[in-house]
Amino acid sequence: MRCLICMFCFIGVLKMTAQQEPNFTMYNFNLNIINPAYVSVKKHAEASLSYRSQWTGVPYAPNTSVLSYVAPIHDRLGFGLSVVNDEVFILNKTDAAFDLSYEVQFSDEYYVHFGLKASVSFVDLNLTKAGAPDRDTKFSQNESYVTPTIGAGIYLSHPQYYISLSTPNASKVERYALEVDAPEIVVNYLHLYFGGGYIMEFNDDFSLIPAIMGRFVAGTTATYDLSTTLEYQQKLKAGLNYRWKESVSIYTMFSSKSNFNFGFAYDMNVSEIAKVNTHGSLELLLRYKWN
């Protein structure tokens, strides 16, 4: 019975809030996942591994793993590869993506990056895991399918600020329903991200970067992340993030002399989910860069 209750809650969440793409707190440290234009911003190769446990301790809550690699092809062209696995109750979705981005210099200070994302989504619906009675034939076998997805993005960089606009999945909506007139599981709504940040340098050691990221999904209320990051000598970053009416987060990123970076974030719920989850969400990020 608990499995069925969780399943209906899961279907309701997908239908009403349309959060098919995984949420991240540390967007600014792994921006290529949502904006393919970002892969030409960095002029060095780097590999990243991240993991997010959302609503830690809640059974069947979302868990997301990300493996990505970005590298320059030449001064103005970059590419990226990423694999994102997102699992929540009966849904397991894996996106394998290829990003390509080109940089255009408009002046000594203004650079615009244009990116395309081509990905393939592997979707598995483990209906036998739902805990339905054996006589219910709608849950007697699992469902799987593969669907291609196209995305695009623009990134404007300036020594004092940046602006990002992207949609990682600009394709048709994908739905799955057990039968006609039954609740639908929507697994691919178009997501649009728009944000930016301002870089305030106090001296050679310290800088402060306030930023905003808006997330817009068809059929649901937009969400906004407001963050402030304090950076010390480009080696240590720490900050606060507020996701409007959802969570308050702290995060940090350490840089070592061996070119490894390690970051983590912890989210504290301020929405209704706090009634059933007091442990919040945890996000980890490990990165290695080649000079």
C-alpha positions in Angstrom: 0.0 0.0 0.0 2.8 2.4 0.8 4.3 1.8 -2.6 0.9 2.7 -4.3 0.7 5.9 -2.2 4.2 6.9 -3.2 3.4 6.1 -6.8 0.3 8.3 -6.9 2.3 11.1 -5.2 5.0 10.6 -7.8 2.5 10.9 -10.7 1.0 14.0 -9.1 4.3 15.6 -8.7 5.2 15.0 -12.3 1.8 16.1 -13.6 1.4 19.2 -11.5 5.0 20.6 -11.1 6.5 19.1 -14.3 9.9 18.6 -12.8 11.2 16.0 -15.2 14.7 17.5 -15.5 16.7 17.0 -12.3 17.2 19.9 -9.9 20.7 21.1 -9.0 21.9 23.6 -6.4 25.4 24.0 -7.8 24.3 25.1 -11.3 27.1 27.6 -11.6 29.8 25.0 -11.2 28.3 22.6 -13.8 26.5 25.0 -16.2 27.1 22.9 -19.3 24.5 20.4 -18.1 21.7 22.9 -18.8 23.5 25.2 -21.2 25.6 23.7 -24.1 27.0 27.1 -24.9 29.1 27.0 -21.8 31.5 24.3 -23.1 33.4 26.9 -25.1 33.8 29.3 -22.2 36.6 27.3 -20.5 39.9 27.0 -22.3 41.0 23.8 -20.7 39.7 20.2 -20.5 38.0 19.0 -17.3 36.0 16.0 -16.1 33.3 16.2 -13.5 31.4 13.6 -11.4 28.4 14.7 -9.3 25.7 13.2 -7.2 22.5 14.6 -5.7 20.3 13.0 -3.1 17.1 15.0 -3.0 14.9 14.8 0.1 17.4 12.5 1.8 15.7 9.8 3.8 12.4 9.9 1.9 11.7 6.5 0.2 11.8 6.7 -3.6 12.9 10.3 -3.7 15.0 11.6 -6.6 18.6 10.6 -6.9 20.7 12.0 -9.7 24.2 11.1 -10.9 26.1 13.1 -13.5 29.3 12.4 -15.4 30.6 15.1 -17.8 33.7 16.0 -19.8 34.4 19.3 -21.6 37.4 20.3 -23.7 38.4 23.0 -26.3 38.8 21.9 -29.9 40.6 25.2 -30.7 40.5 28.8 -29.3 36.8 29.4 -30.2 35.3 25.9 -30.4 34.5 23.6 -27.6 32.7 20.3 -27.0 31.2 18.4 -24.1 30.0 14.9 -23.3 27.6 14.1 -20.4 25.6 11.3 -19.0 22.8 12.2 -16.5 20.9 9.4 -14.6 17.8 10.4 -12.7 15.9 7.9 -10.7 12.6 8.6 -8.7 10.4 5.7 -7.6 9.3 3.8 -10.8 11.0 6.1 -13.2 14.7 5.7 -14.3 15.8 8.1 -17.0 19.3 8.4 -18.5 20.3 11.2 -20.8 23.5 10.9 -22.9 24.4 14.2 -24.5 26.9 15.8 -26.9 27.4 19.6 -26.7 29.1 21.8 -29.3 29.7 25.5 -28.7 31.3 28.3 -30.7 32.6 31.6 -29.3 32.2 35.0 -31.1 34.2 38.0 -29.9 32.3 41.3 -30.3 34.9 43.5 -28.5 37.8 43.3 -26.1 35.4 42.5 -23.3 32.2 41.0 -24.8 32.1 37.3 -25.9 29.0 35.4 -26.9 28.9 31.7 -27.0 26.4 29.7 -29.1 25.8 26.1 -28.2 23.8 23.1 -29.4 23.0 19.9 -27.4 22.1 16.6 -29.0 21.0 13.9 -26.6 19.3 10.6 -26.3 17.0 9.7 -23.4 16.6 6.2 -22.2 13.5 5.9 -20.1 12.5 2.9 -18.0 9.2 2.6 -16.1 9.5 -0.2 -13.6 5.7 -0.7 -13.1 6.2 -4.0 -11.3 7.9 -2.0 -8.5 4.8 0.0 -7.9 3.3 -2.6 -5.5 0.0 -3.0 -7.3 -2.1 -6.2 -6.8 -1.1 -9.1 -9.0 -4.4 -9.1 -10.8 -3.9 -5.6 -12.1 -2.6 -6.3 -15.6 -1.6 -2.6 -16.2 1.3 -3.2 -13.8 2.3 -6.7 -15.0 5.2 -5.6 -17.1 7.7 -2.8 -17.3 7.9 -0.2 -20.1 11.0 1.3 -21.8 11.6 3.6 -24.7 14.3 5.7 -26.3 13.8 9.3 -27.5 16.1 11.8 -29.1 16.3 15.4 -27.8 17.6 18.7 -29.1 18.7 21.6 -27.0 20.4 25.0 -27.5 21.9 27.8 -25.5 23.5 31.3 -25.5 26.0 32.5 -23.0 27.3 36.1 -22.8 30.5 36.7 -20.9 32.1 39.9 -19.7 34.8 40.5 -17.1 32.1 41.9 -14.7 29.0 39.8 -15.5 27.5 37.0 -17.5 24.1 36.1 -18.9 22.8 32.6 -19.7 19.8 31.5 -21.7 19.2 27.9 -22.6 16.8 25.0 -23.1 18.4 21.6 -22.8 15.4 19.7 -24.2 13.6 21.8 -26.8 11.5 18.9 -28.1 8.0 17.6 -28.0 6.4 16.6 -24.7 6.7 12.8 -24.0 3.9 11.2 -21.9 3.1 7.8 -20.7 -0.4 6.7 -19.6 -1.6 3.3 -18.4 -4.9 3.7 -20.1 -7.2 6.3 -21.7 -8.2 9.0 -19.2 -5.8 7.7 -16.6 -3.2 10.0 -14.9 -0.2 10.7 -17.1 3.4 10.4 -16.3 5.1 13.3 -18.2 8.7 12.6 -18.7 9.9 15.4 -21.0 8.4 18.9 -20.7 10.4 21.7 -22.4 12.5 23.5 -19.8 13.8 27.0 -20.2 16.6 28.5 -18.1 17.5 32.1 -17.9 20.0 33.7 -15.5 23.0 35.8 -14.9 25.5 37.0 -12.4 27.6 40.1 -11.5 31.3 39.9 -10.5 32.3 42.4 -7.8 36.1 42.3 -7.2 37.1 43.8 -3.8 40.8 43.3 -4.2 43.2 40.7 -5.7 42.1 38.1 -3.2 38.3 38.5 -2.8 35.3 38.8 -5.1 31.6 38.5 -4.6 29.2 37.1 -7.2 25.5 37.6 -6.8 23.5 35.6 -9.3 20.0 34.5 -10.3 18.7 31.5 -12.2 15.1 31.2 -13.4 13.6 27.9 -14.4 10.5 27.9 -16.6 8.5 24.8 -17.4 5.2 24.6 -19.4 2.2 24.1 -17.2 3.8 25.0 -13.9 4.9 28.0 -11.8 8.4 29.3 -12.5 11.1 28.8 -9.9 14.0 31.1 -9.1 17.3 30.6 -7.5 19.0 33.6 -5.8 22.6 33.0 -4.8 25.7 34.9 -3.5 29.1 33.4 -3.9 32.3 34.6 -2.1 35.5 33.7 -3.8 39.0 33.7 -2.3 42.0 33.7 -4.7 40.1 31.5 -7.1 40.8 28.6 -4.8 37.9 28.6 -2.3 34.3 29.5 -3.0 31.4 29.5 -0.6 27.9 30.8 -0.8 24.2 30.8 0.0 21.3 30.0 -2.4 17.6 30.6 -1.9 15.2 28.7 -4.2 12.0 30.7 -4.0 9.6 29.2 -1.5 11.4 25.8 -1.8 14.8 25.7 0.0 17.7 27.5 1.5 21.2 26.1 0.6 24.8 26.5 1.6 27.5 25.4 -0.8 31.3 25.5 -1.2 34.0 24.5 -3.7 37.6 23.8 -2.9 40.5 23.8 -5.4 43.7 21.8 -4.7 47.2 22.1 -6.1 46.7 18.8 -7.8 44.0 20.2 -10.1 41.2 18.5 -8.2 38.1 20.4 -7.2 35.6 19.2 -4.6 32.3 20.8 -3.8 29.2 20.1 -1.8 25.9 21.7 -1.1 23.2 21.2 1.5 19.6 22.2 1.0 17.2 22.9 3.9 13.5 22.7 2.9 11.1 25.6 3.4 8.2 24.2 1.4 5.5 21.7 2.3 8.0 18.8 1.8 9.6 19.9 5.1 6.6 18.2 6.9 7.9 14.8 5.8 11.6 15.4 5.3 13.7 17.1 7.9 17.1 16.0 6.4 17.1 18.2 3.4 19.0 17.4 0.2 22.7 16.8 -0.4 24.8 17.4 -3.5 28.5 16.5 -4.1 30.8 17.4 -7.0 34.3 16.2 -7.9 36.2 17.7 -10.8 39.7 17.3 -12.4 41.0 19.8 -14.9 43.9 19.6 -17.3 46.0 22.8 -17.6 
